Amino acid sequence: MKKQVVALAVGLCAVALFGETDEIGKAVAATFAGKTAVISGAASGMALCTSRTLAAAGATVVMCDINGEGVRKAADEINAWGKGKAYAVEMDVRKFADCERSAALAIEKTGKIDLVINYAGGNEARCCSSFKPLYEQPVEVIDWGLDTNLKGAVYFSRACMPYMVKAKGGVLVTLG
């Protein structure tokens, strides 16, 4: 399974960089056409790149992010292409109810969740503008890092897993 996850990540990045013209791109497109992916942190960065790549391959992407305006703009951009489908969800991975709402939307719109990708997170010192050694960091900054990077990924996965277990399939990918 570890090799498959690495291949997935490499394949998505290759398609993002080189398009569908090479063999990797064609294989990725064939693999993800008709699939549903639920992606956290999807308003920017690698999660946005992955959302675009999966949608271009014909997948439906449920793009989740705390940045509501950014994730709506990104989903609108993807939908304008006319290939794949994107839904935007303004949510916070630190709130389990938001994670459940995101999973429920995927089920409501597509009836399934094939792929969950946890991208939401960041370096707590950078995100909280607290550039100190760990032993001097305020507890609130440490809590933000644990809540977003650890608990957020667990909550997001937990909210989606019952649907995947019921369907007897699916893939969870967590990147840090």
Secondary structure as UniProt FT lines:
FT   HELIX           2..18
FT   TURN            20..21
FT   HELIX           23..32
FT   TURN            33..34
FT   STRAND          36..40
FT   TURN            41..43
FT   HELIX           45..56
FT   TURN            57..58
FT   STRAND          60..65
FT   HELIX           68..81
FT   STRAND          85..90
FT   TURN            93..94
FT   HELIX           96..110
FT   STRAND          115..118
FT   HELIX           124..127
FT   TURN            128..129
FT   HELIX           134..136
FT   HELIX           139..145
FT   HELIX           146..151
FT   HELIX           152..167
FT   STRAND          171..174
//
